[in-house]
Structure formats: C-alpha cells, structure tokens
Amino acid sequence: MSSLENLKLYQKSYDYLEWVYPVLKNFPKSERHTLVQKIQNTLLDFMASIVEARKAESSEKSIKALENADMYLEQVKIYIRLSKDLEFLSMGQYKKSSEKLDEIGRLLGGWINSRKEVK
C-alpha cells in the first residue's frame, strides 16, 4: 500500500472520529461513562495503532500494530451495533457509521495485506 493510501486510511479514520464524537454526545447520560467512553477509547487506540504502524521501523512491528488496529476496529463495530440495538443511534446514524467503518476496514485490510507481502 502506498504512503498516499496510508494517509487516506488515516484521514478517513480521523473524519470518522470527527463525525462520531458529536453523535456520542446524544447518548443517554447513563451511558456517557460506560459505552460512550468505551467507544471513544477504542477509537483513540485504533488511531494510535495506525500511527504506530506508519512509524514502525520494521515490517513485523508494522504488521503487529495493524493487527491491533484491526482488533480495535472490530470492537468499535460491536459497540456501534449495540448502540443501535439499544436505540442510542438512529437507523440512519447506524447505516452511516457502518458505511464509514466498512470503508476504513477495507483500507486497513489492504494495508495489512501489502505489509504481509513485503515480509
């Protein structure tokens, strides 16, 4: 994956953060220190893993960071689905979120595959 594509993943991920933070503010107050905090922390861990992969000195370290990012992304998808099922997100918000996360996942998968080919 080219560095331009890596940047695209980073930018799409950052754009998702910007989009989802205001959405999370509308969750019930009772969820702000549980589910909302979990979503925010996992997304920030995801972003940190992407940065770590971009800065990794070796292919092995990069792959490990990307695999961690993939794990965090899967966790976010679960939390977002739960949020929809608990009716904290509208169907429209859920659909938009899922589309954005799927695109991020495809970009991440491409990066993982390209790093494994280099290894």
Secondary structure, 3 states (H helix, E strand, C coil): CCHHHHHHHHHHHHHHHHHHHHHHCCCCHHHCCCHHHHHHHHHHHHHHHHHHHHHCCCHHHHHHHHHHHHHHHHHHHHHHHHHHHCCCCCHHHHHHHHHHHHHHHHHHHHHHHHHHHHC
